Every structure is written in C-alpha cells, then in structure tokens.
Amino acid sequence: MTQAVSGFGLDTSCTTSIRSGQFVSGPRLVAEAAYRRLTTPRGMLRGGDDERNYGFDMSELIGSVSTDSDAVSLEGKIRNELFKDERILTVDVNVTVTTSGPAVAFDVEIKATTREGPFTLAVRVSEVSVELLGIQG
C-alpha cells in the first residue's frame, strides 16, 4: 500500500514513542511535531539558536501556576511556542484548570491550521505526566 506524501514530507509516527512502520504526513505530521514541542524542555536539543529556543515542557506547569491569570497566560505561551513552527498558520488554545483536593490538572485543547488543512491536539497535564488525549489531522 502506498502512503500519500504531503508537501510536509513523510515521517515515522512519534508521539510518546516511535511507532516503527507507521508513517504520517500532512497536518497529522505537524500535530505530532507540536506535541513533541510541548513536551520537550527548552534547551534540550543540540545545535544553534533554533534548537536552544525549541520546546515548552508543559509538565513544568504543575506547581508554577498559582492564579487564574497565570492559567490564562499559558494559552499565550503555548500559542507562541507553536508559532515557531512555520508550517502552522493559525492556533487557538484553550486551557482548562481542574482541581481535585490538592491535585491540579490542565486540559489543553489546540486547534490549528496548516496550508494542508487543520489539526486538533488534546493533552492533559497532571502532577504525574503529560497525557496525549487525542490528535486529529
């Protein structure tokens, strides 16, 4: 079976781990790249300025957000990080903060467009992990 290749190319699917034999292209490829960008600590990539400025590790949010205005500012921080990827044309971010006793979690919904179509990305950030809830694109 032949995989259709977009102008963005074709790559091995990789969100929480590499999935050998599963390839992605088009908006799905960009959505997976967005997920990795939002789970990589800044400065972890080797290289030049672009690599030093890559990443916004959402797991670091837990314990650093103490007010409603802090939570609202997360939407802008996430949006700014995603706009570093020139394939992304528009980004809408919605962050919902939930608390259960002392536990805090952030549900992040991202709707973005690329020149090849839209994608959505949903994640939950908790004290334990960043959980991928879904990608469509």
A tleap script that builds the chain and sets N, CA, C and O, in Angstrom:
source leaprc.protein.ff14SB
mol = sequence {
  NMET THR GLN ALA VAL SER GLY PHE GLY LEU
  ASP THR SER CYS THR THR SER ILE ARG SER
  GLY GLN PHE VAL SER GLY PRO ARG LEU VAL
  ALA GLU ALA ALA TYR ARG ARG LEU THR THR
  PRO ARG GLY MET LEU ARG GLY GLY ASP ASP
  GLU ARG ASN TYR GLY PHE ASP MET SER GLU
  LEU ILE GLY SER VAL SER THR ASP SER ASP
  ALA VAL SER LEU GLU GLY LYS ILE ARG ASN
  GLU LEU PHE LYS ASP GLU ARG ILE LEU THR
  VAL ASP VAL ASN VAL THR VAL THR THR SER
  GLY PRO ALA VAL ALA PHE ASP VAL GLU ILE
  LYS ALA THR THR ARG GLU GLY PRO PHE THR
  LEU ALA VAL ARG VAL SER GLU VAL SER VAL
  GLU LEU LEU GLY ILE GLN CGLY
}
set mol.1.N position { 0.843 -1.173 0.000 }
set mol.1.CA position { 0.000 0.000 0.000 }
set mol.1.C position { 0.892 1.241 0.000 }
set mol.1.O position { 1.843 1.317 0.777 }
set mol.2.N position { 0.603 2.184 -0.836 }
set mol.2.CA position { 1.403 3.397 -0.949 }
set mol.2.C position { 0.830 4.493 -0.073 }
set mol.2.O position { -0.376 4.741 -0.074 }
set mol.3.N position { 1.711 5.148 0.676 }
set mol.3.CA position { 1.324 6.265 1.551 }
set mol.3.C position { 1.369 7.561 0.744 }
set mol.3.O position { 2.360 7.838 0.068 }
set mol.4.N position { 0.308 8.348 0.811 }
set mol.4.CA position { 0.312 9.658 0.159 }
set mol.4.C position { 1.252 10.584 0.925 }
set mol.4.O position { 1.204 10.658 2.153 }
set mol.5.N position { 2.090 11.276 0.198 }
set mol.5.CA position { 3.066 12.164 0.829 }
set mol.5.C position { 2.645 13.600 0.572 }
set mol.5.O position { 2.343 13.977 -0.561 }
set mol.6.N position { 2.627 14.389 1.623 }
set mol.6.CA position { 2.255 15.793 1.514 }
set mol.6.C position { 3.492 16.640 1.238 }
set mol.6.O position { 4.612 16.133 1.175 }
set mol.7.N position { 3.262 17.937 1.075 }
set mol.7.CA position { 4.371 18.872 0.932 }
set mol.7.C position { 5.220 18.956 2.187 }
set mol.7.O position { 6.333 19.481 2.152 }
set mol.8.N position { 4.701 18.440 3.301 }
set mol.8.CA position { 5.452 18.421 4.558 }
set mol.8.C position { 6.341 17.194 4.657 }
set mol.8.O position { 7.127 17.070 5.597 }
set mol.9.N position { 6.225 16.289 3.700 }
set mol.9.CA position { 7.035 15.085 3.718 }
set mol.9.C position { 6.326 13.930 4.411 }
set mol.9.O position { 5.120 13.973 4.651 }
set mol.10.N position { 7.087 12.919 4.720 }
set mol.10.CA position { 6.608 11.693 5.340 }
set mol.10.C position { 7.600 11.330 6.432 }
set mol.10.O position { 8.810 11.379 6.214 }
set mol.11.N position { 7.092 10.963 7.614 }
set mol.11.CA position { 7.987 10.608 8.707 }
set mol.11.C position { 7.356 9.496 9.532 }
set mol.11.O position { 6.156 9.237 9.438 }
set mol.12.N position { 8.173 8.851 10.332 }
set mol.12.CA position { 7.694 7.817 11.247 }
set mol.12.C position { 6.858 8.477 12.332 }
set mol.12.O position { 7.242 9.515 12.871 }
set mol.13.N position { 5.721 7.881 12.653 }
set mol.13.CA position { 4.857 8.421 13.703 }
set mol.13.C position { 5.583 8.357 15.045 }
set mol.13.O position { 6.156 7.330 15.410 }
set mol.14.N position { 5.545 9.475 15.768 }
set mol.14.CA position { 6.225 9.536 17.054 }
set mol.14.C position { 5.540 10.571 17.937 }
set mol.14.O position { 5.638 11.775 17.703 }
set mol.15.N position { 4.848 10.078 18.951 }
set mol.15.CA position { 4.289 10.978 19.967 }
set mol.15.C position { 4.990 10.648 21.279 }
set mol.15.O position { 5.968 11.303 21.640 }
set mol.16.N position { 4.507 9.654 21.983 }
set mol.16.CA position { 5.164 9.258 23.233 }
set mol.16.C position { 6.291 8.257 22.979 }
set mol.16.O position { 7.151 8.059 23.837 }
set mol.17.N position { 6.289 7.624 21.801 }
set mol.17.CA position { 7.370 6.724 21.396 }
set mol.17.C position { 7.312 6.564 19.876 }
set mol.17.O position { 6.295 6.852 19.245 }
set mol.18.N position { 8.422 6.101 19.307 }
set mol.18.CA position { 8.466 5.865 17.866 }
set mol.18.C position { 7.650 4.620 17.554 }
set mol.18.O position { 7.779 3.591 18.216 }
set mol.19.N position { 6.806 4.732 16.532 }
set mol.19.CA position { 5.973 3.594 16.120 }
set mol.19.C position { 6.471 3.117 14.757 }
set mol.19.O position { 6.016 3.580 13.711 }
set mol.20.N position { 7.397 2.199 14.796 }
set mol.20.CA position { 8.013 1.671 13.572 }
set mol.20.C position { 6.947 1.163 12.613 }
set mol.20.O position { 6.005 0.479 13.014 }
set mol.21.N position { 7.109 1.504 11.353 }
set mol.21.CA position { 6.182 1.035 10.334 }
set mol.21.C position { 4.938 1.881 10.197 }
set mol.21.O position { 4.154 1.658 9.275 }
set mol.22.N position { 4.723 2.849 11.082 }
set mol.22.CA position { 3.567 3.741 10.982 }
set mol.22.C position { 4.073 5.114 10.574 }
set mol.22.O position { 4.863 5.738 11.283 }
set mol.23.N position { 3.611 5.570 9.430 }
set mol.23.CA position { 4.082 6.832 8.885 }
set mol.23.C position { 2.966 7.867 8.899 }
set mol.23.O position { 1.785 7.531 8.812 }
set mol.24.N position { 3.365 9.133 9.009 }
set mol.24.CA position { 2.407 10.235 8.994 }
set mol.24.C position { 2.895 11.297 8.018 }
set mol.24.O position { 4.087 11.409 7.729 }
set mol.25.N position { 1.938 12.069 7.521 }
set mol.25.CA position { 2.245 13.193 6.643 }
set mol.25.C position { 1.140 14.227 6.837 }
set mol.25.O position { 0.196 13.993 7.591 }
set mol.26.N position { 1.253 15.352 6.170 }
set mol.26.CA position { 0.224 16.385 6.217 }
set mol.26.C position { 0.028 16.960 7.608 }
set mol.26.O position { 0.969 17.017 8.400 }
set mol.27.N position { -1.204 17.390 7.909 }
set mol.27.CA position { -1.483 18.005 9.214 }
set mol.27.C position { -1.158 17.092 10.400 }
set mol.27.O position { -0.756 17.578 11.457 }
set mol.28.N position { -1.326 15.783 10.236 }
set mol.28.CA position { -1.025 14.851 11.332 }
set mol.28.C position { 0.460 14.923 11.696 }
set mol.28.O position { 0.806 14.895 12.877 }
set mol.29.N position { 1.326 15.013 10.708 }
set mol.29.CA position { 2.765 15.125 10.948 }
set mol.29.C position { 3.060 16.390 11.751 }
set mol.29.O position { 3.858 16.357 12.688 }
set mol.30.N position { 2.426 17.498 11.393 }
set mol.30.CA position { 2.647 18.761 12.104 }
set mol.30.C position { 2.072 18.676 13.520 }
set mol.30.O position { 2.668 19.209 14.456 }
set mol.31.N position { 0.929 18.017 13.690 }
set mol.31.CA position { 0.326 17.857 15.022 }
set mol.31.C position { 1.246 17.062 15.942 }
set mol.31.O position { 1.409 17.412 17.111 }
set mol.32.N position { 1.846 15.995 15.422 }
set mol.32.CA position { 2.774 15.215 16.240 }
set mol.32.C position { 4.006 16.037 16.602 }
set mol.32.O position { 4.521 15.935 17.715 }
set mol.33.N position { 4.474 16.847 15.668 }
set mol.33.CA position { 5.613 17.726 15.955 }
set mol.33.C position { 5.243 18.750 17.030 }
set mol.33.O position { 6.067 19.079 17.883 }
set mol.34.N position { 4.008 19.251 16.990 }
set mol.34.CA position { 3.536 20.207 18.004 }
set mol.34.C position { 3.517 19.546 19.381 }
set mol.34.O position { 3.922 20.159 20.369 }
set mol.35.N position { 3.052 18.304 19.450 }
set mol.35.CA position { 3.032 17.576 20.726 }
set mol.35.C position { 4.454 17.433 21.279 }
set mol.35.O position { 4.690 17.674 22.463 }
set mol.36.N position { 5.385 17.046 20.430 }
set mol.36.CA position { 6.775 16.887 20.895 }
set mol.36.C position { 7.350 18.229 21.345 }
set mol.36.O position { 8.089 18.288 22.327 }
set mol.37.N position { 7.018 19.295 20.638 }
set mol.37.CA position { 7.496 20.637 21.002 }
set mol.37.C position { 6.990 21.010 22.399 }
set mol.37.O position { 7.704 21.662 23.161 }
set mol.38.N position { 5.771 20.603 22.733 }
set mol.38.CA position { 5.169 20.968 24.015 }
set mol.38.C position { 5.520 20.001 25.145 }
set mol.38.O position { 5.057 20.170 26.273 }
set mol.39.N position { 6.326 19.000 24.849 }
set mol.39.CA position { 6.761 18.060 25.890 }
set mol.39.C position { 8.284 17.983 25.982 }
set mol.39.O position { 8.823 17.115 26.669 }
set mol.40.N position { 8.967 18.877 25.301 }
set mol.40.CA position { 10.429 18.912 25.319 }
set mol.40.C position { 10.900 20.109 26.132 }
set mol.40.O position { 10.527 21.242 25.827 }
set mol.41.N position { 11.715 19.880 27.165 }
set mol.41.CA position { 12.248 21.007 27.932 }
set mol.41.C position { 13.111 21.913 27.049 }
set mol.41.O position { 13.919 21.432 26.255 }
set mol.42.N position { 12.932 23.211 27.195 }
set mol.42.CA position { 13.725 24.178 26.425 }
set mol.42.C position { 15.210 23.945 26.685 }
set mol.42.O position { 15.641 23.736 27.819 }
set mol.43.N position { 15.977 23.988 25.598 }
set mol.43.CA position { 17.424 23.831 25.701 }
set mol.43.C position { 17.913 22.397 25.628 }
set mol.43.O position { 19.119 22.163 25.707 }
set mol.44.N position { 17.021 21.431 25.481 }
set mol.44.CA position { 17.432 20.023 25.460 }
set mol.44.C position { 17.997 19.583 24.110 }
set mol.44.O position { 18.712 18.583 24.040 }
set mol.45.N position { 17.687 20.316 23.035 }
set mol.45.CA position { 18.191 19.928 21.723 }
set mol.45.C position { 19.559 20.553 21.494 }
set mol.45.O position { 19.826 21.672 21.932 }
set mol.46.N position { 20.414 19.822 20.806 }
set mol.46.CA position { 21.737 20.331 20.469 }
set mol.46.C position { 21.658 21.062 19.140 }
set mol.46.O position { 20.861 20.707 18.271 }
set mol.47.N position { 22.487 22.082 18.990 }
set mol.47.CA position { 22.528 22.798 17.727 }
set mol.47.C position { 22.673 24.282 17.957 }
set mol.47.O position { 23.338 24.721 18.895 }
set mol.48.N position { 22.042 25.051 17.086 }
set mol.48.CA position { 22.158 26.505 17.118 }
set mol.48.C position { 21.034 27.169 17.886 }
set mol.48.O position { 20.451 26.582 18.797 }
set mol.49.N position { 20.738 28.410 17.504 }
set mol.49.CA position { 19.723 29.207 18.196 }
set mol.49.C position { 18.340 28.576 18.131 }
set mol.49.O position { 17.616 28.569 19.127 }
set mol.50.N position { 17.965 28.046 16.969 }
set mol.50.CA position { 16.645 27.428 16.838 }
set mol.50.C position { 16.484 26.273 17.825 }
set mol.50.O position { 15.438 26.135 18.459 }
set mol.51.N position { 17.494 25.466 17.948 }
set mol.51.CA position { 17.426 24.321 18.857 }
set mol.51.C position { 17.424 24.769 20.320 }
set mol.51.O position { 16.715 24.183 21.139 }
set mol.52.N position { 18.197 25.784 20.656 }
set mol.52.CA position { 18.220 26.292 22.036 }
set mol.52.C position { 16.870 26.878 22.444 }
set mol.52.O position { 16.503 26.843 23.618 }
set mol.53.N position { 16.132 27.416 21.474 }
set mol.53.CA position { 14.841 28.034 21.761 }
set mol.53.C position { 13.660 27.104 21.514 }
set mol.53.O position { 12.511 27.544 21.545 }
set mol.54.N position { 13.928 25.833 21.271 }
set mol.54.CA position { 12.884 24.852 20.982 }
set mol.54.C position { 12.354 24.284 22.285 }
set mol.54.O position { 13.124 23.930 23.179 }
set mol.55.N position { 11.041 24.198 22.388 }
set mol.55.CA position { 10.425 23.460 23.480 }
set mol.55.C position { 9.772 24.308 24.546 }
set mol.55.O position { 10.201 25.420 24.852 }
set mol.56.N position { 8.720 23.741 25.098 }
set mol.56.CA position { 7.981 24.315 26.223 }
set mol.56.C position { 7.418 23.121 26.971 }
set mol.56.O position { 6.328 22.648 26.650 }
set mol.57.N position { 8.142 22.631 27.959 }
set mol.57.CA position { 7.752 21.409 28.665 }
set mol.57.C position { 6.560 21.681 29.568 }
set mol.57.O position { 6.695 22.266 30.643 }
set mol.58.N position { 5.397 21.248 29.114 }
set mol.58.CA position { 4.176 21.520 29.872 }
set mol.58.C position { 4.156 20.849 31.236 }
set mol.58.O position { 3.421 21.287 32.120 }
set mol.59.N position { 4.946 19.793 31.430 }
set mol.59.CA position { 4.964 19.144 32.752 }
set mol.59.C position { 5.530 20.075 33.822 }
set mol.59.O position { 5.297 19.865 35.013 }
set mol.60.N position { 6.269 21.098 33.405 }
set mol.60.CA position { 6.811 22.061 34.357 }
set mol.60.C position { 5.758 23.054 34.845 }
set mol.60.O position { 6.038 23.876 35.717 }
set mol.61.N position { 4.552 22.981 34.290 }
set mol.61.CA position { 3.485 23.894 34.689 }
set mol.61.C position { 2.977 23.602 36.097 }
set mol.61.O position { 2.586 24.513 36.827 }
set mol.62.N position { 2.986 22.336 36.467 }
set mol.62.CA position { 2.442 21.955 37.755 }
set mol.62.C position { 3.277 22.592 38.857 }
set mol.62.O position { 4.500 22.455 38.890 }
set mol.63.N position { 2.613 23.271 39.735 }
set mol.63.CA position { 3.266 23.941 40.849 }
set mol.63.C position { 3.724 25.350 40.525 }
set mol.63.O position { 4.033 26.123 41.432 }
set mol.64.N position { 3.772 25.698 39.232 }
set mol.64.CA position { 4.216 27.047 38.869 }
set mol.64.C position { 3.043 27.977 38.568 }
set mol.64.O position { 3.230 29.184 38.415 }
set mol.65.N position { 1.847 27.425 38.484 }
set mol.65.CA position { 0.662 28.226 38.186 }
set mol.65.C position { -0.152 28.330 39.459 }
set mol.65.O position { -0.635 27.330 39.989 }
set mol.66.N position { -0.300 29.569 39.947 }
set mol.66.CA position { -0.982 29.724 41.228 }
set mol.66.C position { -2.232 30.591 41.156 }
set mol.66.O position { -3.050 30.565 42.076 }
set mol.67.N position { -2.395 31.349 40.093 }
set mol.67.CA position { -3.569 32.213 39.985 }
set mol.67.C position { -4.278 31.976 38.669 }
set mol.67.O position { -3.722 31.367 37.754 }
set mol.68.N position { -5.521 32.465 38.573 }
set mol.68.CA position { -6.276 32.337 37.330 }
set mol.68.C position { -5.580 33.065 36.187 }
set mol.68.O position { -5.599 32.595 35.050 }
set mol.69.N position { -4.964 34.213 36.480 }
set mol.69.CA position { -4.271 34.950 35.416 }
set mol.69.C position { -3.046 34.176 34.925 }
set mol.69.O position { -2.700 34.253 33.746 }
set mol.70.N position { -2.379 33.423 35.830 }
set mol.70.CA position { -1.278 32.559 35.400 }
set mol.70.C position { -1.786 31.510 34.417 }
set mol.70.O position { -1.154 31.244 33.395 }
set mol.71.N position { -2.925 30.923 34.736 }
set mol.71.CA position { -3.501 29.888 33.875 }
set mol.71.C position { -3.869 30.455 32.513 }
set mol.71.O position { -3.633 29.813 31.489 }
set mol.72.N position { -4.444 31.652 32.491 }
set mol.72.CA position { -4.811 32.280 31.218 }
set mol.72.C position { -3.565 32.582 30.389 }
set mol.72.O position { -3.597 32.455 29.165 }
set mol.73.N position { -2.473 32.977 31.032 }
set mol.73.CA position { -1.246 33.293 30.290 }
set mol.73.C position { -0.650 32.060 29.618 }
set mol.73.O position { 0.119 32.190 28.664 }
set mol.74.N position { -0.993 30.864 30.102 }
set mol.74.CA position { -0.486 29.634 29.490 }
set mol.74.C position { -0.926 29.521 28.046 }
set mol.74.O position { -0.169 29.043 27.202 }
set mol.75.N position { -2.142 29.957 27.752 }
set mol.75.CA position { -2.642 29.873 26.384 }
set mol.75.C position { -1.727 30.643 25.446 }
set mol.75.O position { -1.386 30.149 24.371 }
set mol.76.N position { -1.326 31.844 25.837 }
set mol.76.CA position { -0.425 32.641 25.017 }
set mol.76.C position { 0.956 32.025 24.899 }
set mol.76.O position { 1.561 32.064 23.828 }
set mol.77.N position { 1.464 31.453 25.989 }
set mol.77.CA position { 2.788 30.828 25.952 }
set mol.77.C position { 2.795 29.623 25.015 }
set mol.77.O position { 3.742 29.423 24.254 }
set mol.78.N position { 1.730 28.823 25.076 }
set mol.78.CA position { 1.622 27.658 24.196 }
set mol.78.C position { 1.494 28.110 22.745 }
set mol.78.O position { 2.157 27.568 21.861 }
set mol.79.N position { 0.647 29.096 22.503 }
set mol.79.CA position { 0.448 29.627 21.153 }
set mol.79.C position { 1.776 30.150 20.589 }
set mol.79.O position { 2.125 29.844 19.449 }
set mol.80.N position { 2.513 30.933 21.378 }
set mol.80.CA position { 3.798 31.466 20.923 }
set mol.80.C position { 4.787 30.362 20.576 }
set mol.80.O position { 5.518 30.470 19.592 }
set mol.81.N position { 4.815 29.308 21.372 }
set mol.81.CA position { 5.736 28.201 21.086 }
set mol.81.C position { 5.359 27.510 19.780 }
set mol.81.O position { 6.234 27.175 18.981 }
set mol.82.N position { 4.066 27.296 19.557 }
set mol.82.CA position { 3.647 26.595 18.345 }
set mol.82.C position { 3.874 27.427 17.089 }
set mol.82.O position { 4.136 26.870 16.023 }
set mol.83.N position { 3.780 28.741 17.195 }
set mol.83.CA position { 4.013 29.593 16.029 }
set mol.83.C position { 5.478 29.597 15.595 }
set mol.83.O position { 5.800 30.142 14.539 }
set mol.84.N position { 6.367 29.005 16.384 }
set mol.84.CA position { 7.760 28.863 15.957 }
set mol.84.C position { 7.887 27.870 14.801 }
set mol.84.O position { 8.877 27.880 14.069 }
set mol.85.N position { 6.883 27.020 14.645 }
set mol.85.CA position { 6.845 26.072 13.525 }
set mol.85.C position { 6.176 26.782 12.349 }
set mol.85.O position { 4.974 27.047 12.385 }
set mol.86.N position { 6.953 27.090 11.305 }
set mol.86.CA position { 6.433 27.876 10.192 }
set mol.86.C position { 5.329 27.170 9.407 }
set mol.86.O position { 4.666 27.805 8.587 }
set mol.87.N position { 5.116 25.886 9.635 }
set mol.87.CA position { 4.034 25.164 8.965 }
set mol.87.C position { 2.679 25.497 9.572 }
set mol.87.O position { 1.647 25.282 8.937 }
set mol.88.N position { 2.670 26.019 10.789 }
set mol.88.CA position { 1.429 26.346 11.483 }
set mol.88.C position { 1.030 27.776 11.149 }
set mol.88.O position { 1.793 28.714 11.378 }
set mol.89.N position { -0.182 27.934 10.599 }
set mol.89.CA position { -0.674 29.241 10.168 }
set mol.89.C position { -1.531 29.926 11.228 }
set mol.89.O position { -1.395 31.129 11.450 }
set mol.90.N position { -2.409 29.174 11.881 }
set mol.90.CA position { -3.253 29.716 12.945 }
set mol.90.C position { -3.282 28.739 14.102 }
set mol.90.O position { -3.155 27.528 13.916 }
set mol.91.N position { -3.451 29.283 15.307 }
set mol.91.CA position { -3.517 28.443 16.502 }
set mol.91.C position { -4.546 29.024 17.457 }
set mol.91.O position { -4.534 30.221 17.743 }
set mol.92.N position { -5.440 28.168 17.950 }
set mol.92.CA position { -6.375 28.533 19.005 }
set mol.92.C position { -6.121 27.564 20.159 }
set mol.92.O position { -6.168 26.348 19.978 }
set mol.93.N position { -5.852 28.109 21.344 }
set mol.93.CA position { -5.522 27.283 22.509 }
set mol.93.C position { -6.531 27.556 23.612 }
set mol.93.O position { -6.843 28.711 23.905 }
set mol.94.N position { -7.037 26.495 24.222 }
set mol.94.CA position { -7.935 26.621 25.368 }
set mol.94.C position { -7.383 25.758 26.498 }
set mol.94.O position { -7.210 24.550 26.334 }
set mol.95.N position { -7.107 26.380 27.647 }
set mol.95.CA position { -6.596 25.666 28.812 }
set mol.95.C position { -7.661 25.690 29.895 }
set mol.95.O position { -8.144 26.755 30.280 }
set mol.96.N position { -8.024 24.508 30.383 }
set mol.96.CA position { -8.977 24.382 31.475 }
set mol.96.C position { -8.245 23.797 32.678 }
set mol.96.O position { -7.621 22.740 32.580 }
set mol.97.N position { -8.325 24.487 33.808 }
set mol.97.CA position { -7.669 24.034 35.022 }
set mol.97.C position { -8.701 23.314 35.877 }
set mol.97.O position { -9.787 23.840 36.122 }
set mol.98.N position { -8.364 22.112 36.331 }
set mol.98.CA position { -9.245 21.373 37.230 }
set mol.98.C position { -8.476 21.021 38.496 }
set mol.98.O position { -7.284 20.718 38.454 }
set mol.99.N position { -9.172 21.066 39.608 }
set mol.99.CA position { -8.555 20.677 40.876 }
set mol.99.C position { -9.412 19.618 41.542 }
set mol.99.O position { -10.641 19.649 41.477 }
set mol.100.N position { -8.744 18.697 42.171 }
set mol.100.CA position { -9.404 17.652 42.941 }
set mol.100.C position { -8.598 17.514 44.228 }
set mol.100.O position { -7.591 16.808 44.273 }
set mol.101.N position { -9.065 18.210 45.287 }
set mol.101.CA position { -8.277 18.283 46.515 }
set mol.101.C position { -7.013 19.057 46.212 }
set mol.101.O position { -7.080 20.157 45.663 }
set mol.102.N position { -5.852 18.501 46.560 }
set mol.102.CA position { -4.599 19.211 46.278 }
set mol.102.C position { -4.094 18.994 44.841 }
set mol.102.O position { -3.167 19.674 44.402 }
set mol.103.N position { -4.703 18.051 44.114 }
set mol.103.CA position { -4.231 17.741 42.761 }
set mol.103.C position { -4.752 18.760 41.754 }
set mol.103.O position { -5.929 19.122 41.765 }
set mol.104.N position { -3.855 19.215 40.884 }
set mol.104.CA position { -4.194 20.171 39.831 }
set mol.104.C position { -3.865 19.534 38.488 }
set mol.104.O position { -2.834 18.878 38.337 }
set mol.105.N position { -4.750 19.732 37.516 }
set mol.105.CA position { -4.503 19.247 36.157 }
set mol.105.C position { -4.910 20.328 35.171 }
set mol.105.O position { -5.782 21.150 35.451 }
set mol.106.N position { -4.270 20.312 34.027 }
set mol.106.CA position { -4.580 21.238 32.946 }
set mol.106.C position { -5.014 20.426 31.734 }
set mol.106.O position { -4.287 19.544 31.279 }
set mol.107.N position { -6.185 20.721 31.219 }
set mol.107.CA position { -6.612 20.135 29.956 }
set mol.107.C position { -6.367 21.190 28.891 }
set mol.107.O position { -6.897 22.299 28.962 }
set mol.108.N position { -5.561 20.833 27.908 }
set mol.108.CA position { -5.163 21.769 26.857 }
set mol.108.C position { -5.731 21.263 25.533 }
set mol.108.O position { -5.457 20.140 25.110 }
set mol.109.N position { -6.528 22.115 24.891 }
set mol.109.CA position { -7.071 21.795 23.573 }
set mol.109.C position { -6.500 22.797 22.575 }
set mol.109.O position { -6.592 24.010 22.767 }
set mol.110.N position { -5.915 22.271 21.518 }
set mol.110.CA position { -5.288 23.093 20.492 }
set mol.110.C position { -5.973 22.805 19.169 }
set mol.110.O position { -6.106 21.653 18.757 }
set mol.111.N position { -6.406 23.869 18.510 }
set mol.111.CA position { -6.936 23.771 17.147 }
set mol.111.C position { -6.045 24.645 16.286 }
set mol.111.O position { -5.894 25.839 16.545 }
set mol.112.N position { -5.455 24.045 15.258 }
set mol.112.CA position { -4.508 24.770 14.415 }
set mol.112.C position { -4.782 24.470 12.952 }
set mol.112.O position { -5.422 23.476 12.608 }
set mol.113.N position { -4.283 25.355 12.102 }
set mol.113.CA position { -4.368 25.115 10.669 }
set mol.113.C position { -2.978 25.195 10.059 }
set mol.113.O position { -2.110 25.940 10.515 }
set mol.114.N position { -2.803 24.412 9.027 }
set mol.114.CA position { -1.611 24.432 8.206 }
set mol.114.C position { -2.081 24.691 6.773 }
set mol.114.O position { -3.285 24.705 6.518 }
set mol.115.N position { -1.173 24.891 5.856 }
set mol.115.CA position { -1.595 25.112 4.470 }
set mol.115.C position { -2.195 23.850 3.865 }
set mol.115.O position { -2.801 23.905 2.795 }
set mol.116.N position { -2.032 22.720 4.535 }
set mol.116.CA position { -2.601 21.466 4.043 }
set mol.116.C position { -3.843 21.029 4.814 }
set mol.116.O position { -4.390 19.957 4.552 }
set mol.117.N position { -4.290 21.848 5.757 }
set mol.117.CA position { -5.504 21.523 6.495 }
set mol.117.C position { -5.342 21.696 7.993 }
set mol.117.O position { -4.263 22.030 8.483 }
set mol.118.N position { -6.443 21.460 8.718 }
set mol.118.CA position { -6.432 21.671 10.169 }
set mol.118.C position { -6.005 20.427 10.938 }
set mol.118.O position { -5.983 19.314 10.413 }
set mol.119.N position { -5.665 20.662 12.204 }
set mol.119.CA position { -5.486 19.559 13.138 }
set mol.119.C position { -5.936 20.002 14.517 }
set mol.119.O position { -5.974 21.194 14.825 }
set mol.120.N position { -6.278 19.014 15.349 }
set mol.120.CA position { -6.574 19.270 16.756 }
set mol.120.C position { -5.657 18.379 17.580 }
set mol.120.O position { -5.288 17.276 17.179 }
set mol.121.N position { -5.310 18.898 18.736 }
set mol.121.CA position { -4.423 18.202 19.660 }
set mol.121.C position { -4.970 18.438 21.055 }
set mol.121.O position { -5.210 19.582 21.442 }
set mol.122.N position { -5.169 17.374 21.812 }
set mol.122.CA position { -5.670 17.494 23.180 }
set mol.122.C position { -4.743 16.739 24.126 }
set mol.122.O position { -4.396 15.583 23.886 }
set mol.123.N position { -4.344 17.418 25.217 }
set mol.123.CA position { -3.472 16.807 26.209 }
set mol.123.C position { -3.956 17.168 27.614 }
set mol.123.O position { -4.621 18.183 27.820 }
set mol.124.N position { -3.607 16.319 28.561 }
set mol.124.CA position { -3.854 16.592 29.982 }
set mol.124.C position { -2.502 16.611 30.678 }
set mol.124.O position { -1.710 15.676 30.562 }
set mol.125.N position { -2.258 17.692 31.399 }
set mol.125.CA position { -1.018 17.844 32.152 }
set mol.125.C position { -1.376 17.694 33.623 }
set mol.125.O position { -2.173 18.462 34.161 }
set mol.126.N position { -0.774 16.687 34.272 }
set mol.126.CA position { -1.027 16.473 35.694 }
set mol.126.C position { 0.299 16.439 36.432 }
set mol.126.O position { 1.362 16.592 35.830 }
set mol.127.N position { 0.229 16.242 37.717 }
set mol.127.CA position { 1.454 16.172 38.522 }
set mol.127.C position { 2.323 14.994 38.130 }
set mol.127.O position { 3.515 14.966 38.432 }
set mol.128.N position { 1.733 14.028 37.462 }
set mol.128.CA position { 2.442 12.802 37.128 }
set mol.128.C position { 2.988 12.809 35.704 }
set mol.128.O position { 4.090 12.316 35.462 }
set mol.129.N position { 2.222 13.367 34.752 }
set mol.129.CA position { 2.627 13.228 33.361 }
set mol.129.C position { 1.905 14.212 32.446 }
set mol.129.O position { 1.011 14.950 32.860 }
set mol.130.N position { 2.329 14.190 31.195 }
set mol.130.CA position { 1.591 14.835 30.126 }
set mol.130.C position { 0.974 13.707 29.317 }
set mol.130.O position { 1.690 12.920 28.697 }
set mol.131.N position { -0.340 13.626 29.321 }
set mol.131.CA position { -1.058 12.534 28.683 }
set mol.131.C position { -1.663 13.010 27.377 }
set mol.131.O position { -2.406 13.991 27.352 }
set mol.132.N position { -1.352 12.327 26.304 }
set mol.132.CA position { -1.925 12.632 24.999 }
set mol.132.C position { -3.353 12.084 24.972 }
set mol.132.O position { -3.563 10.874 25.051 }
set mol.133.N position { -4.335 12.993 24.860 }
set mol.133.CA position { -5.740 12.569 24.817 }
set mol.133.C position { -6.205 12.299 23.393 }
set mol.133.O position { -7.080 11.464 23.166 }
set mol.134.N position { -5.616 13.009 22.435 }
set mol.134.CA position { -6.005 12.747 21.051 }
set mol.134.C position { -5.370 13.711 20.077 }
set mol.134.O position { -5.055 14.857 20.399 }
set mol.135.N position { -5.194 13.191 18.848 }
set mol.135.CA position { -4.725 14.000 17.720 }
set mol.135.C position { -5.630 13.664 16.548 }
set mol.135.O position { -5.904 12.497 16.267 }
set mol.136.N position { -6.085 14.700 15.875 }
set mol.136.CA position { -6.816 14.508 14.624 }
set mol.136.C position { -6.233 15.467 13.611 }
set mol.136.O position { -5.985 16.635 13.910 }
set mol.137.N position { -6.022 14.973 12.435 }
set mol.137.CA position { -5.492 15.850 11.405 }
set mol.137.C position { -5.071 15.082 10.195 }
set mol.137.O position { -4.598 15.672 9.223 }
savepdb mol mol.pdb
quit
